[in-house]
């Protein structure tokens, strides 16, 4: 095996460029800010109705995201196993791309009063994002040899950060300048529309350049669903026999609860706890994304020198410091400084986690099924992280307590990563 051509590598990385606008514009900045402000303005309260029950609007956002990730965690291992047996992972990538992009654009009709509509569109967009990622990530071990995977993984994340910043700035200009007779609210809604167009449009480059995958089953003797479950069972049996991979996945499960929750709740924290204006929050997140490019490349280079697991433990210790600082922060300056630190470690931990898993998994044709374990681990961790964040917020009435509680997840994650490193050294 050899690393694919530059054209294929760039095509693969372009999907990060395409879908990362969802992660930044929808989940991190514009949508959570718009959702909480629009619903509060319409209902004159932070407590809003949703299918006959009432929730704190910020907590409802957390629960909606957790529900979407849970659904993705249930579907992705089944679909990924079917994709391996049938050799049609690109078809699934296309389906989830269109689902996510159309749902993002549909948010342009959300006005704060139609809560159920907004939440459903948001959940479908999240499902499209999550569902597509497992098929996209699974191409990494197919197009890159092990020694190139850290670098190529970092390139994907860097492309994603840069692309999302560009559209973020476009949205910021629309909100700040209000061209074409737009108001502040309609400018935000126009940005939601652009996210879907950007995602679907640039993803076509990826879908054209990536090679077709070969089926792992030559002769189909059962239904796609039956063969999919058989494939999943086969991969699970392999994972059980790989102690380093198992330990890493356990660590990844716990520290992802903290990493993903901090990333997704940061703007709501800045808005609700520090009362920062939306424009300030948006520009802060732009800075985070730009710094994350540097973080992804820097930590990829460090991993080549000191080893993936060792560098990963160091990054997780920095995340614990960020949680402590987040609990104690009081001013806008504190938020800006902490946001810069988050950017540095955010890009590194995401890129390094993906490439580490790609290195630890065996040489196999079942790449999608193997990456579904990685994907499900991350999605369930997000479900638990976001749900616990929302519950602690509602019960204690203070979002700072939710931030502090995330330290527990990081400590357990470090323990399992350390265990994986010890086992890896014993096996050499």
Order of alpha helices (4+ residues) and beta strands (2+ residues): alpha-alpha-beta-beta-alpha-alpha-alpha-alpha-alpha-alpha-alpha-alpha-alpha-alpha-alpha-alpha-alpha
